[in-house]
Amino acid sequence: MLTVETIAKIRRAYHRDNKSIRQIAKDMNLARNTVRKIIRSDDTERNYERKSQPRPQLEPYKEQLIQALEDDLQKPPKRQRSAQLLFEILQYEGFTGGYDSVRRFVKKVA
């Protein structure tokens, strides 16, 4: 994510200081395509929002995780399993992914 100050520095370097796109990219440690997009557009801030979170390692265990969450909804809150416990159960089943992917999925579904 580029801030307003960074975008302003890029534009000043290009228009006022007559630096090349390559030199600006090198000085600011940015990709040339990024510098080019900033110079050509009127954006004051650039944000990147991921449209969907890919979960290639979690995909085979998705149905099992959904079933476990549905089973937990029938139980009182103190008896429901945490995301950490669900992660450990999936690991026992052969899941090799990270805890964060399980945590994000549980948060999204629950």
N, C-alpha and C positions, 0 to 999 in steps of 0.2 A: 504494500500500500504506500503510495507516494503522498506526501503532505503538500499543502499549499506552498510552503516555503521552498521545498525541493523543486516543484514545478516552476516557481518564479525564478529560481536560480538557473534552471535549464534555459528558460526563455531569455533571460538577461544575457547569458553566455552566448546564445545563438544570435540574437538580434543586436545587442549593444556591443559585445566584445568580438563579434564575427568569428566565433570558434566553429569548427566543423562538428558535425554530429558525432563522428568517430572520436574526436578529442574530448567532447563533453561526456560521452559514454565512458571513456577511459578515466577521466578525472573524477567522475561521480560514481564509478563502479556500477554502471547500469548497462543494460543491453542497448545496442544501437536502435533496434526496433522500438523499444520503449521511448527513447529520446525522440525518435522520429514521430511517433504518435502524439507525444506531448506538444511538439512544435506545430504539428498540423491541426490539432484540435483546439477547441476553446474551453476544454475542461479545466476546472480549477482544482479538482481533486479526483484521484483515480482509486476506485475500490474494486476488489475482486471478490465476488460472491460465488461460491461453489453451488451449483444447482442441485447436485445430488452427491451424497457421500458413497463412494464405491466401497464395497465390503466383499472382496473376492474370497477371503479366507473364512468369513462368517457365513457365507451363503449356504453351504451344505448343512449348517447347524441351525439355520434360521427357524425352521418349523419346530424343532425341538425346544428352542428358546421361547418361542411364542406359546407353545403348549405349557411350558413350565410357568410362564407368567400368568396364563389363564388359570392354571391350577392354584397359583398363589392368591389370586383375587378372591377365591372362595374361602380362604383362611383369614383369621383375624390378623391385624397389622403386625403384631409381635411374632407371629408364626410365619410371616412371609420371608422369602429368601432375598438376601441382598444381591446386588450386582456382582460383588466379589465372590460370593458363594456360587452363583450361577456360572461365573467364569471358571472357577475351580472344577465344577462339575463338567463343563465343556472340555476343559483340559484333560480330565480323566478319560473322556470319550475320544480324545485325539486331536482336539482343536489346537492349532499352533499359532494363532493370532494373538494380538495384544489385549490387555484388559480394557483399554480405552475404547476400542471398537465395540466391545460387549456393553460397556457402560453407556455409550452414546445410543446404542440400539435399545437398551432397556429404558432409557430416559424418553426416547422418541415414542416407543410403543406404550409404555405405562402412563 
